[in-house]
Amino acid sequence: MADTLDNLIDHWKQDSLSTYNTWFLWEERLKNFRSIRQGIRQVIRNIEAGTFGNTYRGSSLEVVVKSVAEQRQIFKGADHAFLWKPKLRIPDIYENAENQRAFGRLLSVCDCCDGADAIIDAIRRLDAVGIKGLGPAAANLLYFIHPTLVPPFNTAIVNGYNAVTGAGVKLGKWDHFLSMREGLIRLNSQYRSKLSNDLGAIGGLMFDIGSGRYPAPPRTDDQATVAAWQADLLKVREESAAAARTRQQEVEGDATHTEIQGWLRDLGLALEFDVWIAANDRSRPYGDGSLGDGCLEALPESLAAGMDSVRLIDVMWIHREQGRVSAAFEVEHSTSIYSGIIRMLDLALGIEFGEDSALFLVAPDNRKQDVQQQLSRPAFSRVSELGFRYLPYSELKLHRAAIARFGAGLKPLIEISQSL
């Protein structure tokens, strides 16, 4: 197959009507990447703020998906997967708020990360939720975030890949998509000098084969390629099963996350601060009531204007007389640390943050290294200037009662936390 596919690639690149020339080399393509990624970030912001709504029409997602669908022939029909089908009630990200947030987490993690492992893990986490009607077509959005790590996906691409490799990838299954991704990356590496680091090139080639523009090259090693595909699929399924177990552990850990927020709430109130609980956590059950009991119903005006992401910070202590943030806390029990850091940066860089104020990342004792690794990223270079501190669960648990009884201000928390 190697020689025949090599010749086909040459012919494909010379064909003025191939996706290579009509889309991949299209001058507007890279501009569309930037605008689509900005649109995806707006979708994330809307979901996190609880303002996304419960319909596709008129939503920020519709704007993004329509932009993708206009990307010439390879993405024609990309919006079909996201259109609301009322009789089937799919894709179930409009009426089900938890599913919507799970979809938002996929986009958020992929937007913040820079490696394949984090992307694959995020996909597996979404797959473990089992959202009805939301399948690998969503990978088309991820392609516009990470074109070198995620290939585009549609029926023609799947048909082309199966025809070229002898695989049996099926639509609608995330594990099949991940196995196809691995196979496409291998093919792309084999023909890298003729293709591109951008997986859109090989995706376009598979599209043109799968749509019947070119016949697939004959295969001489069918059994070997099918065996390789089956091995990829088995590997993906095993890893997905492990991810599902991890997801269950995280669900169980949600209770711990809420408990830590409750500790910080009670401690802040005892130290005579006004307390803000993340807007999407206020109604969580805690003790004999809700997590938001006794806390601010709205942020002070100086903080509320243009600060949607700040509303989602886990806990903030507000100075009662001055109306400024004295301390902000992000509880990072087991999930990605990216989003929490970004929200804290939005807070610190968006308002006048005094020298006597502090930002705390509150996490299990064994997560300090994870926190330090994330803060060392170039994107978070301003962190060292802002004085982030790491507050281990064990220190908070051990000292919170004494601080509540005898403490004043932030000094006791500074003493039990560590500079990052």
C-alpha positions in Angstrom: 0.0 0.0 0.0 2.9 2.4 0.8 3.9 3.1 -2.8 0.3 3.5 -4.1 -0.7 5.8 -1.2 2.5 7.8 -1.8 1.5 8.3 -5.4 -2.1 9.1 -4.5 -0.9 11.9 -2.1 1.1 13.4 -5.0 -1.9 13.3 -7.3 -4.2 14.7 -4.5 -1.9 17.7 -3.9 -1.8 18.5 -7.7 -5.6 18.3 -8.1 -7.0 21.8 -8.0 -10.3 20.6 -6.7 -9.0 18.5 -3.8 -9.5 19.5 -0.2 -5.8 20.1 -0.1 -6.1 23.0 -2.5 -9.6 24.2 -1.9 -9.5 24.2 1.9 -6.1 23.3 3.5 -4.2 25.9 1.4 -7.1 28.4 1.6 -5.8 31.8 2.7 -8.7 32.4 5.2 -8.3 29.1 7.0 -5.9 30.3 9.7 -8.0 33.4 10.3 -11.0 31.1 10.9 -9.0 29.1 13.5 -8.5 32.2 15.6 -12.1 33.3 15.4 -13.5 29.9 16.1 -11.2 29.4 19.1 -12.4 32.8 20.5 -16.0 31.6 20.0 -15.3 28.4 21.8 -14.0 30.4 24.8 -17.2 32.4 24.8 -19.1 29.1 25.0 -17.0 28.1 27.9 -17.6 31.4 29.7 -21.4 31.1 29.1 -21.5 27.6 30.5 -19.4 28.4 33.5 -21.5 31.5 34.3 -24.8 29.6 33.9 -25.9 31.9 31.0 -25.7 29.4 28.1 -29.4 28.8 28.1 -31.3 25.7 27.2 -31.5 25.9 23.4 -29.1 25.7 20.5 -30.7 28.4 18.4 -29.3 31.8 19.3 -26.6 30.4 21.6 -22.9 31.1 21.5 -22.4 27.4 20.4 -24.6 27.9 17.3 -22.3 30.8 16.3 -19.2 28.6 16.6 -20.6 25.5 15.0 -21.9 27.5 12.0 -18.4 29.0 11.6 -17.1 25.5 11.5 -19.7 24.3 9.1 -18.8 27.1 6.7 -15.2 25.8 6.4 -15.8 24.5 2.9 -16.6 20.9 1.9 -14.7 19.0 4.6 -16.9 20.5 7.4 -20.2 20.8 5.5 -22.9 19.5 7.8 -20.8 19.8 11.0 -23.7 21.6 12.6 -26.0 18.5 12.3 -24.5 16.9 15.3 -25.4 19.9 17.5 -28.8 20.7 16.2 -31.5 19.9 18.8 -33.7 16.9 17.9 -36.8 17.4 20.1 -38.3 13.9 19.6 -35.1 12.2 20.5 -34.1 14.9 23.0 -30.5 14.9 21.7 -27.8 16.0 22.0 -28.6 16.3 25.7 -26.6 19.4 26.5 -29.4 21.9 26.4 -31.9 20.6 28.9 -29.5 18.8 31.2 -27.4 21.3 33.1 -24.9 18.7 34.4 -24.3 17.4 30.8 -23.8 20.9 29.6 -21.2 21.6 32.3 -19.4 18.3 31.4 -19.3 19.5 27.7 -18.0 22.8 28.9 -15.2 21.1 30.9 -14.1 19.2 27.8 -13.7 22.5 25.9 -12.1 24.3 28.8 -9.5 21.6 29.5 -8.6 21.4 25.8 -8.4 25.1 25.5 -6.0 25.4 28.5 -3.8 22.3 27.9 -1.0 21.9 25.5 -0.5 18.1 25.3 -2.2 15.1 23.8 -2.5 13.2 27.2 -4.7 16.0 28.7 -6.9 16.1 25.6 -7.4 12.3 25.5 -8.1 12.3 29.3 -10.7 15.0 28.8 -12.4 13.0 26.0 -12.5 9.9 28.2 -14.0 11.9 31.0 -16.8 13.2 28.8 -17.4 9.7 27.3 -17.7 8.3 30.9 -20.6 10.7 31.5 -22.5 9.1 28.6 -24.2 12.1 27.2 -26.9 11.0 24.8 -26.4 12.1 21.3 -23.0 13.9 21.9 -20.4 11.8 20.0 -17.1 12.3 18.3 -18.5 15.0 16.0 -17.6 17.3 18.9 -14.0 16.6 18.0 -14.3 19.1 15.1 -14.3 21.8 17.8 -11.2 20.4 19.4 -9.5 20.3 16.0 -9.7 24.1 15.8 -8.1 24.3 19.3 -5.3 21.7 18.6 -4.9 21.0 14.9 -1.7 19.1 15.4 -3.2 16.8 18.1 -6.8 16.2 17.1 -8.0 15.3 13.6 -11.3 16.5 12.1 -14.1 13.9 12.1 -17.1 13.1 9.8 -18.6 10.2 7.9 -16.4 10.6 4.8 -13.2 10.8 6.9 -14.2 7.6 8.7 -15.0 5.9 5.4 -11.7 7.0 3.9 -9.7 5.8 6.9 -11.4 2.4 6.9 -10.9 2.0 3.2 -7.2 2.9 3.4 -6.3 0.9 6.5 -8.9 -1.9 6.6 -10.1 -0.8 10.0 -13.7 -0.9 11.2 -14.1 2.5 12.8 -17.8 3.3 13.6 -19.4 6.7 13.9 -20.7 7.8 17.2 -18.2 6.0 19.4 -15.5 7.9 21.2 -13.2 4.9 21.6 -13.4 4.3 17.9 -12.5 8.0 17.3 -9.5 7.7 19.6 -8.3 4.5 17.8 -8.7 6.3 14.5 -6.7 9.2 15.8 -3.8 7.0 16.7 -3.9 5.4 13.3 -4.0 8.7 11.5 -1.1 10.0 13.5 0.9 6.9 12.5 0.0 7.4 8.8 0.8 11.1 9.0 4.2 10.4 10.5 4.9 7.9 7.7 4.1 10.5 5.0 5.0 13.7 7.0 7.3 15.0 4.2 4.3 15.1 1.8 1.6 16.1 4.3 1.7 18.4 7.3 2.0 18.5 11.1 -1.5 19.8 10.9 -3.8 16.8 11.0 -6.3 18.7 8.7 -4.2 17.6 5.7 -4.4 13.9 6.3 -8.1 14.4 7.4 -8.7 16.1 4.0 -7.1 13.2 2.2 -9.3 10.6 4.0 -12.3 12.8 3.3 -11.6 12.8 -0.5 -11.1 9.0 -0.5 -14.2 8.4 1.7 -16.4 10.7 -0.4 -15.4 8.7 -3.5 -13.3 11.3 -5.2 -10.4 8.9 -5.2 -10.4 5.1 -4.8 -8.5 3.7 -1.8 -5.2 2.2 -2.8 -5.1 -1.6 -2.8 -3.9 -3.2 0.5 -1.5 -6.1 0.6 -1.4 -6.5 4.4 -5.1 -6.5 5.4 -4.7 -8.8 8.3 -1.8 -6.9 9.8 -3.6 -3.5 9.5 -6.8 -4.9 11.0 -4.8 -6.5 13.8 -3.1 -3.1 14.5 -6.5 -1.3 14.5 -8.0 -3.9 16.8 -5.0 -3.5 19.1 -5.5 0.3 19.1 -9.2 -0.2 19.9 -8.5 -2.6 22.7 -6.0 -0.2 24.2 -8.4 2.7 24.0 -11.2 0.7 25.6 -9.0 -0.4 28.5 -7.8 3.2 29.1 -11.4 4.4 28.9 -12.5 1.9 31.5 -9.7 3.1 33.8 -10.9 6.7 33.1 -14.4 5.7 34.1 -13.2 4.4 37.4 -11.3 7.7 38.0 -14.5 9.6 37.1 -16.4 7.7 39.8 -13.7 8.5 42.3 -14.0 12.2 41.4 -17.8 12.1 41.8 -17.2 10.7 45.3 -14.7 13.5 45.8 -17.2 16.2 45.1 -18.5 15.9 48.7 -14.9 16.6 49.9 -14.7 19.7 47.7 -17.9 21.0 49.2 -16.8 20.3 52.7 -13.6 22.3 52.2 -15.6 25.2 50.8 -17.8 24.9 53.9 -14.8 25.1 56.2 -13.5 28.2 54.5 -17.0 29.7 54.6 -17.4 29.2 58.3 -13.8 30.4 59.0 -14.3 33.5 57.0 -17.5 34.4 58.8 -15.8 33.7 62.2 -13.0 36.2 61.2 -15.7 38.8 60.4 -15.4 38.8 56.6 -18.3 38.8 54.2 -18.0 35.6 52.3 -18.7 34.8 48.6 -19.4 31.3 47.5 -19.1 30.4 43.8 -22.3 31.2 42.0 -22.7 27.6 40.7 -22.0 26.1 44.2 -24.3 28.2 46.4 -27.2 25.7 46.4 -25.1 22.7 47.2 -26.3 20.9 50.3 -24.0 21.4 53.3 -24.7 20.7 56.9 -28.4 21.4 57.7 -28.7 23.9 54.8 -27.0 25.1 51.7 -23.4 26.1 51.1 -24.4 29.7 50.4 -26.2 30.2 53.7 -25.0 33.4 55.4 -23.0 34.5 52.4 -23.3 37.4 50.0 -26.1 37.3 47.5 -24.2 39.5 45.1 -20.6 40.8 44.7 -19.8 44.4 45.6 -20.2 46.7 42.6 -16.4 47.2 42.3 -16.0 43.4 41.7 -19.1 42.6 39.7 -18.6 44.7 36.6 -17.2 42.7 33.7 -15.9 39.9 36.0 -18.0 36.9 35.1 -15.2 34.4 35.8 -14.6 35.8 39.3 -18.2 34.8 40.3 -17.1 31.2 39.9 -14.1 31.4 42.3 -14.8 28.8 45.0 -14.6 31.1 48.0 -13.8 34.8 48.6 -13.5 36.7 51.8 -14.6 40.3 51.3 -13.6 43.1 53.7 -16.8 44.3 55.2 -16.0 48.0 55.4 -13.9 48.4 52.2 -15.7 46.0 50.0 -12.5 44.6 48.6 -11.3 41.0 48.3 -9.1 40.1 51.2 -8.6 36.5 50.3 -9.6 34.2 47.4 -9.6 30.4 47.5 -9.7 27.8 44.8 -10.2 24.2 46.1 -8.5 21.8 43.8 -9.5 18.4 45.1 -8.8 16.1 42.0 -9.7 18.1 38.9 -7.6 20.2 36.5 -6.0 23.2 38.2 -6.0 25.3 35.0 -9.4 26.9 35.3 -9.0 27.8 38.9 -5.7 29.6 38.3 -7.2 31.5 35.4 -10.1 32.7 37.5 -7.7 33.9 40.2 -5.6 35.7 37.7 -8.7 37.4 36.3 -9.4 38.6 39.8 -5.9 39.7 40.7 -5.2 41.4 37.4 -8.7 42.9 37.0 -8.9 44.8 40.3 -6.7 46.7 42.6 -5.3 43.9 44.7 -3.7 45.1 47.9 -0.4 43.9 49.5 -2.5 42.6 52.4 -4.6 40.4 50.2 -3.8 36.8 49.3 -4.7 34.1 46.8 -4.8 30.5 48.1 -4.9 27.2 46.1 -6.3 24.7 48.6 -5.5 21.1 47.8 -4.8 17.7 49.3 -1.4 17.3 50.8 -0.2 15.1 47.9 -1.1 17.7 45.1 1.5 20.3 45.9 3.7 19.1 43.0 0.8 19.2 40.6 0.1 22.8 41.6 3.7 23.8 41.2 3.9 22.2 37.8 0.9 24.1 36.5 2.1 27.4 38.0 5.5 27.0 36.2 3.8 27.2 32.8 4.8 30.3 30.7 1.1 31.3 30.5 1.1 31.8 34.3 4.3 33.8 34.5 2.6 36.6 36.4 1.8 34.2 39.3 5.1 34.8 41.1 4.3 38.5 41.3 0.9 37.9 42.8 2.0 35.7 45.7 -0.1 32.6 45.3 0.0 30.3 48.3 -0.6 26.6 48.7 -2.9 25.6 51.6 -2.9 21.8 52.3 -6.1 20.2 53.5 -4.4 18.8 56.6 -3.2 22.2 57.9 -6.6 23.8 57.3 -8.3 20.8 59.1 -5.9 20.9 62.0 -5.9 24.7 62.7 -9.2 26.0 61.5 -11.0 25.8 64.9 -8.2 27.6 66.7 -8.0 30.3 64.0 -11.7 30.8 64.2 -11.6 31.2 67.9 -8.4 33.2 68.4 -7.3 34.5 65.0 -7.7 37.8 63.3 -7.1 38.8 59.7 -5.1 36.6 57.3 -1.9 36.2 59.3 -2.8 32.7 60.7 -3.6 31.4 57.2 -0.3 32.8 55.9 1.4 30.9 58.7 -0.1 27.6 57.8 0.2 27.9 54.0 3.2 27.8 51.7 4.5 30.4 49.2 4.4 29.2 45.6 
